[in-house]
């Protein structure tokens, strides 16, 4: 693991710990003099992120955004949101933080999908918008759930947002890739 990746993961964990201690998000600016030019470019690039938290093999939180801001800000913000604000789970407790593994997905810009055959399982994440609802699945969801086709992947996302399978046939579909940093 590169030093900058280790730093990003430490930044994430520290943000969660601080939020659990203080009860609120506090963004801390890194000391940029500790880094070289390439590392500074990496942590200051503007991008969207998703932060996934796992306890063992179980999902414990996953929240992100395609809205761009500097990576060091996004990592802190969405680490805390994943730990404390994912509506599917109770907030992470201080006692379990040591058992939580962090995964940061740095998002590419979404691209319109003209044909579902453009979607490469395990490489592309997907976004759909239809009937006033929208949802996202990260690329690794396809492999985690044993998805065998782009249709099955899109059906899974339709179900996730509370619509019937095949809702994607009348939806706006986008694809994206991720660069992952994981513990």
Number of C-alpha atoms within 10 A of each C-alpha: 8 8 10 17 18 14 14 19 22 15 21 24 22 16 24 29 21 16 21 19 11 10 11 13 19 14 16 12 10 14 7 12 8 8 14 11 9 10 16 16 13 15 22 15 14 17 19 22 27 23 28 22 25 15 16 10 9 9 14 21 26 23 19 22 16 14 12 15 16 15 20 23 19 26 28 26 21 26 33 29 21 23 28 21 17 16 12 10 14 12 17 22 14 14 7 9 16 11 12 21 18 22 19 26 21 23 22 17 15 16 13 13 16 11 8 16 11 12 22 15 20 15 15 23 24 24 23 21 18 17 9 5 12 17 15 19 19 19 22 15 17 23 13 9 10 12 17 11 15 18 17 15 23 26 19 20 25 24 14 15 15 12 16 13 17 16 18 20 13 11 16 14 21 20 24 20 20 20 11 14 18 17 12
